[in-house]
Amino acid sequence: MAPREPKIERSLTLHLRGDWGAANLHRICGWIAQELADRCGPHTRIATWNSRGMADAVHAVGRGEVDIAMTTPAAFATAALDGRGIYADEHYPELRALGVLPQRDRLVVAVRRSFGVSTFAELRAAKPALRVATSVNDGGNHVGLAAHAVLDRAGADIVGWGGEFLSDERPFESFDHVLEGRADAIVHEAVMLPAWQQFGADMNFLEVEPDVLDSLWADFAWPASDVAEGFFPGAPAFRTLDFSDFLVLTRSDLPEDVAYAVAWVLGETREVIERQYRHIPPERSPVTYPLDPVAIGRTPVPLHPGAAAYFDQL
């Protein structure tokens, strides 16, 4: 039997928080808003606020500034439950999940092959003065946060060796630094985007050492994952930091019928979002389709009881 379709008679006013405005999180918010509004009272209004889609989104929903927020990577939000890392001064045990949308992503470290460096051990021995493209390390951007954590724990003293960071907000600026010759290395995610195929053949991809990955898991519950051989041009398989999945985040005080309805939308109207990505092969898509409703319910943050009521029917 199919899960019960929601019908909320009252009209709602809800605030969602997506990304900068033109990327995947905003698109997902638009999908949720459309399908949810179709099943609520006639005067329902749902707004999507601009965001970075990272720690700022977690803070926004935790502080009650919005009802629902999207954040990525999903695992990074778990630290906000008990106050680890950047959430040491402000944490939110009442955070709950409505679902998780799969995005198979990794944070990777790549250095131009002309430097003759293919491992972190070789990097520490050579101490090259690198211009490293990555995101800003301001405590809110997860890419910059993770990039500096990996490099610091791996003993890569970029500035101390005479190098510099070229720090920007979004990945596209970082890709341009590499493509236009301003950067010698890059530490970033969004590995499915075409720019990596444009410059990847000129790069060595450095495997993150086990002790670094183990320490990031122990301290923050940041998981590790593999990159398959040949995913980047001519690159062998290697292990690095996982940077996967879009988490749909709320608080425990969201009404149960609304939480159920959002979870139902994620699981039962997935065709609406899938068809927006089917022109891209699944392994290169920013949303890894086909979506599996059971997998959508496997969230790193505890499910809201209303959302759990939907996933329990599967």
Backbone torsions as a table, in degrees:
resi	resn	phi	psi	omega
1	MET	NA	134.6	-179.2
2	ALA	-70.2	146.4	176.5
3	PRO	-57.3	146.8	-178.3
4	ARG	-62.2	128.6	176.7
5	GLU	-73.6	134.1	-177.7
6	PRO	-75.7	150.0	170.7
7	LYS	-144.9	111.2	-179.0
8	ILE	-106.9	113.2	-173.6
9	GLU	-70.3	-33.7	-176.3
10	ARG	-78.1	157.3	175.6
11	SER	-86.5	137.7	-176.3
12	LEU	-111.6	151.3	164.9
13	THR	-121.6	115.2	-175.2
14	LEU	-126.8	148.8	176.7
15	HIS	-118.2	121.2	176.5
16	LEU	-107.9	160.9	178.1
17	ARG	-134.4	123.5	-175.1
18	GLY	-110.8	-121.6	-179.8
19	ASP	-117.9	-153.7	-177.3
20	TRP	-65.1	-21.5	176.4
21	GLY	137.8	-23.5	-173.7
22	ALA	-128.5	18.7	-177.5
23	ALA	-117.5	-164.7	-167.4
24	ASN	-69.1	-35.2	-176.5
25	LEU	-67.8	-38.3	175.7
26	HIS	-64.5	-39.5	179.4
27	ARG	-62.4	-42.4	178.8
28	ILE	-65.6	-40.7	177.3
29	CYS	-61.0	-40.3	178.2
30	GLY	-62.6	-40.4	176.3
31	TRP	-61.9	-49.6	179.4
32	ILE	-58.9	-46.3	-176.8
33	ALA	-61.4	-44.1	-177.9
34	GLN	-63.6	-50.4	-174.7
35	GLU	-72.1	-33.0	177.5
36	LEU	-69.6	-45.4	-179.2
37	ALA	-60.5	-32.7	178.2
38	ASP	-63.4	-18.2	-173.7
39	ARG	-116.8	16.2	179.1
40	CYS	-124.2	178.4	-177.8
41	GLY	-57.2	160.8	-169.7
42	PRO	-67.7	-17.3	-178.3
43	HIS	-106.3	21.1	179.1
44	THR	-62.8	136.0	176.5
45	ARG	-128.4	129.5	179.9
46	ILE	-130.5	118.7	-179.6
47	ALA	-107.0	145.0	173.6
48	THR	-114.9	119.1	179.7
49	TRP	-88.5	145.5	173.2
50	ASN	-67.5	153.0	-174.7
51	SER	-162.4	174.1	170.2
52	ARG	-91.3	-15.5	179.4
53	GLY	73.7	23.1	-176.5
54	MET	-129.5	-132.0	-176.4
55	ALA	-61.7	-32.3	179.3
56	ASP	-62.0	-34.3	178.6
57	ALA	-69.2	-39.2	177.6
58	VAL	-62.9	-45.9	178.0
59	HIS	-61.4	-41.6	-176.3
60	ALA	-62.0	-44.8	179.6
61	VAL	-74.7	-36.0	179.0
62	GLY	-64.6	-35.2	179.6
63	ARG	-83.9	-5.1	-179.3
64	GLY	82.1	16.3	178.8
65	GLU	-73.5	-29.2	176.6
66	VAL	-135.6	164.4	-180.0
67	ASP	-85.5	-37.3	-175.6
68	ILE	-141.5	138.4	177.3
69	ALA	-136.6	148.6	173.6
70	MET	-99.7	137.4	176.8
71	THR	-143.2	152.7	179.0
72	THR	-148.0	147.7	-7.3
73	PRO	-71.4	154.0	-171.7
74	ALA	-60.7	-40.5	-174.4
75	ALA	-64.5	-24.5	-176.9
76	PHE	-67.9	-21.1	-178.4
77	ALA	-74.4	-18.1	-176.6
78	THR	-64.1	-28.9	179.6
79	ALA	-64.0	-23.4	-179.6
80	ALA	-74.3	-16.2	179.8
81	LEU	-70.7	-39.6	-174.7
82	ASP	-124.7	10.5	170.0
83	GLY	80.1	44.0	174.4
84	ARG	-98.2	157.4	174.2
85	GLY	58.0	-127.9	-175.3
86	ILE	-70.0	-8.5	178.4
87	TYR	-102.6	17.4	-177.8
88	ALA	-62.6	-33.1	-177.1
89	ASP	-93.4	-12.4	-178.5
90	GLU	-156.9	107.6	-179.4
91	HIS	-127.2	169.8	-166.7
92	TYR	-139.2	83.9	179.6
93	PRO	-64.4	-15.6	-177.8
94	GLU	-87.4	3.8	177.5
95	LEU	-63.5	139.8	176.7
96	ARG	-138.5	158.2	-179.4
97	ALA	-105.9	149.0	172.2
98	LEU	-106.2	-13.1	178.5
99	GLY	157.8	173.2	178.4
100	VAL	-137.5	131.4	178.8
101	LEU	-99.2	128.4	-173.6
102	PRO	-71.5	132.8	169.6
103	GLN	-141.5	106.2	-176.4
104	ARG	-78.9	102.7	-173.6
105	ASP	-135.1	159.7	178.4
106	ARG	-139.8	153.0	167.9
107	LEU	-96.6	121.4	-174.8
108	VAL	-122.8	152.7	178.3
109	VAL	-113.5	121.5	-178.2
110	ALA	-131.7	137.1	-179.0
111	VAL	-127.7	139.4	179.9
112	ARG	-55.6	137.3	-176.3
113	ARG	-62.3	-24.0	-179.6
114	SER	-62.7	-18.3	178.4
115	PHE	-82.6	-9.4	177.2
116	GLY	67.4	26.5	-177.4
117	VAL	-114.2	121.9	-179.8
118	SER	-126.0	-3.1	176.7
119	THR	-140.3	163.6	176.0
120	PHE	-66.8	-32.4	176.9
121	ALA	-61.5	-43.7	177.6
122	GLU	-67.0	-35.0	177.5
123	LEU	-63.7	-44.8	179.3
124	ARG	-65.2	-34.5	-179.8
125	ALA	-72.3	-39.9	-175.8
126	ALA	-79.7	-32.2	-177.6
127	LYS	48.6	51.8	-177.8
128	PRO	-72.7	153.1	174.7
129	ALA	-85.3	97.9	-174.6
130	LEU	-102.5	143.9	167.1
131	ARG	-97.4	109.6	-170.9
132	VAL	-106.1	121.0	176.4
133	ALA	-88.1	127.7	176.7
134	THR	-160.6	-171.1	178.1
135	SER	-93.5	165.9	-178.4
136	VAL	-62.8	141.1	178.7
137	ASN	-104.3	79.0	-174.6
138	ASP	-117.0	12.1	-179.5
139	GLY	84.5	-6.3	-179.8
140	GLY	-116.9	-30.2	179.7
141	ASN	-86.6	114.7	-175.7
142	HIS	-64.1	-31.0	179.7
143	VAL	-66.8	-51.2	178.8
144	GLY	-61.5	-41.0	178.0
145	LEU	-57.9	-50.6	-177.2
146	ALA	-69.9	-39.7	-179.5
147	ALA	-59.9	-46.8	-179.5
148	HIS	-69.9	-34.3	177.1
149	ALA	-63.7	-43.9	179.3
150	VAL	-63.9	-49.3	-178.0
151	LEU	-64.1	-43.3	-179.2
152	ASP	-62.3	-46.5	-177.4
153	ARG	-72.4	-20.4	176.3
154	ALA	-87.5	-0.8	179.0
155	GLY	75.4	26.2	179.2
156	ALA	-95.1	99.9	-176.0
157	ASP	-92.6	77.6	-172.1
158	ILE	-58.1	-50.8	-178.7
159	VAL	-70.0	-40.9	179.5
160	GLY	-62.8	-27.4	177.9
161	TRP	-86.1	5.2	178.6
162	GLY	94.5	6.8	179.1
163	GLY	-92.3	-168.2	-179.6
164	GLU	-154.1	159.6	173.5
165	PHE	-101.2	133.3	170.3
166	LEU	-100.7	101.6	-167.0
167	SER	-108.7	127.0	180.0
168	ASP	-136.4	174.6	-177.2
169	GLU	-82.9	-48.0	-172.7
170	ARG	-109.9	162.4	-177.0
171	PRO	-66.8	-28.5	-172.9
172	PHE	-63.1	-37.0	176.7
173	GLU	-65.3	-40.0	178.5
174	SER	-64.7	-41.8	177.7
175	PHE	-60.8	-40.4	179.9
176	ASP	-63.5	-37.0	177.5
177	HIS	-58.8	-40.4	-179.9
178	VAL	-72.8	-48.2	-176.0
179	LEU	-63.4	-32.0	-177.3
180	GLU	-98.3	8.1	171.2
181	GLY	82.9	9.3	179.5
182	ARG	-82.3	-19.9	-177.5
183	ALA	-119.0	143.0	176.2
184	ASP	-96.6	-16.2	-176.5
185	ALA	-150.9	161.6	177.8
186	ILE	-143.4	139.8	172.3
187	VAL	-125.4	108.3	-172.7
188	HIS	-160.7	178.0	178.6
189	GLU	-119.9	-150.8	-175.1
190	ALA	55.0	47.6	-172.4
191	VAL	-70.4	-11.4	178.4
192	MET	-82.2	-9.5	-175.2
193	LEU	-75.3	149.1	-172.5
194	PRO	-61.0	-25.8	-177.4
195	ALA	-56.9	-35.3	179.9
196	TRP	-61.9	-34.1	178.3
197	GLN	-73.8	-25.3	179.1
198	GLN	-72.8	-42.1	-177.1
199	PHE	-109.1	-4.6	-173.5
200	GLY	-61.4	-33.0	-178.5
201	ALA	-67.1	-18.1	-179.8
202	ASP	-93.3	4.0	-171.8
203	MET	-120.7	147.6	162.8
204	ASN	-96.8	131.3	179.7
205	PHE	-99.0	121.1	-172.8
206	LEU	-90.2	123.5	174.3
207	GLU	-69.0	134.7	177.3
208	VAL	-79.2	129.5	-172.4
209	GLU	-67.1	149.0	-175.0
210	PRO	-55.5	-39.4	-177.7
211	ASP	-67.0	-31.5	176.8
212	VAL	-69.2	-47.7	179.1
213	LEU	-62.5	-40.7	179.1
214	ASP	-63.0	-38.9	-178.1
215	SER	-70.5	-36.3	178.4
216	LEU	-68.8	-34.1	175.4
217	TRP	-69.0	-44.4	-177.6
218	ALA	-64.7	-38.8	-174.9
219	ASP	-85.0	-36.5	-170.8
220	PHE	-130.4	-2.7	-174.2
221	ALA	61.8	35.9	173.2
222	TRP	-86.9	118.1	-175.1
223	PRO	-81.9	164.8	175.4
224	ALA	-109.4	156.3	176.9
225	SER	-151.8	168.5	-179.5
226	ASP	-99.1	154.4	167.7
227	VAL	-111.6	129.1	-174.8
228	ALA	-71.2	151.7	174.5
229	GLU	-56.5	132.8	177.8
230	GLY	82.4	-1.6	177.3
231	PHE	-61.1	-40.7	169.4
232	PHE	-101.8	149.6	-173.9
233	PRO	-56.4	118.1	175.8
234	GLY	72.2	8.4	-175.2
235	ALA	-92.2	140.0	173.4
236	PRO	-74.0	171.4	173.1
237	ALA	-66.0	147.1	176.7
238	PHE	-155.5	164.4	-178.1
239	ARG	-109.2	142.4	-176.6
240	THR	-156.1	-169.4	-179.0
241	LEU	-80.0	131.4	175.9
242	ASP	-72.2	143.2	-179.0
243	PHE	-139.2	42.3	-166.8
244	SER	-96.1	155.4	159.5
245	ASP	80.4	143.4	176.7
246	PHE	-102.3	119.6	-177.5
247	LEU	-96.9	130.6	174.7
248	VAL	-95.5	109.9	-166.3
249	LEU	-113.8	141.3	175.4
250	THR	-145.5	-164.3	176.3
251	ARG	-119.4	167.3	-178.5
252	SER	-66.8	-18.4	-177.8
253	ASP	-87.8	1.9	173.6
254	LEU	-64.6	132.5	-179.8
255	PRO	-53.1	141.2	-174.2
256	GLU	-63.3	-35.0	-179.1
257	ASP	-69.5	-31.6	176.7
258	VAL	-70.8	-43.2	178.1
259	ALA	-60.7	-43.2	177.7
260	TYR	-61.0	-44.7	-176.8
261	ALA	-62.6	-42.3	179.4
262	VAL	-65.4	-44.5	177.8
263	ALA	-60.3	-40.9	178.0
264	TRP	-61.9	-43.0	177.6
265	VAL	-58.5	-45.8	-178.8
266	LEU	-60.9	-41.4	-175.7
267	GLY	-85.4	-34.9	-169.7
268	GLU	-103.0	-15.0	177.6
269	THR	-116.0	26.9	-174.6
270	ARG	-61.1	-23.7	177.1
271	GLU	-57.4	-32.5	-177.7
272	VAL	-61.8	-42.3	-179.6
273	ILE	-85.8	-35.2	-178.7
274	GLU	-58.7	-42.8	-174.5
275	ARG	-67.5	-14.3	176.6
276	GLN	-79.4	-8.5	-177.2
277	TYR	-122.2	-2.1	-171.4
278	ARG	-70.9	-10.5	174.4
279	HIS	-77.4	-5.9	-179.9
280	ILE	-112.1	135.2	175.3
281	PRO	-56.6	142.0	-174.6
282	PRO	-53.2	-39.4	-177.2
283	GLU	-72.8	-11.3	178.2
284	ARG	-114.2	7.0	-175.7
285	SER	-89.1	141.1	175.1
286	PRO	-64.5	-21.6	168.6
287	VAL	-119.8	119.9	-173.6
288	THR	-81.8	99.3	-179.9
289	TYR	-97.2	164.8	-2.6
290	PRO	-72.1	145.1	-179.8
291	LEU	-76.6	140.7	179.5
292	ASP	-113.2	114.4	-177.6
293	PRO	-56.4	-36.0	179.0
294	VAL	-64.0	-43.9	179.5
295	ALA	-66.6	-33.0	177.7
296	ILE	-59.9	-30.8	-179.8
297	GLY	-83.8	-2.3	178.8
298	ARG	-93.2	88.7	-172.2
299	THR	-108.5	145.7	178.2
300	PRO	-71.9	-22.3	174.6
301	VAL	-100.8	142.0	-178.3
302	PRO	-54.2	141.3	178.0
303	LEU	-69.0	142.7	168.5
304	HIS	-62.4	140.5	-179.2
305	PRO	-54.9	-35.8	177.9
306	GLY	-64.4	-42.0	176.9
307	ALA	-66.9	-40.3	178.7
308	ALA	-60.1	-32.7	179.6
309	ALA	-64.2	-31.1	174.1
310	TYR	-73.8	-50.9	-175.1
311	PHE	-65.5	-27.2	177.6
312	ASP	-66.1	-18.2	179.2
313	GLN	-83.4	-10.0	-175.2
314	LEU	-81.7	NA	NA
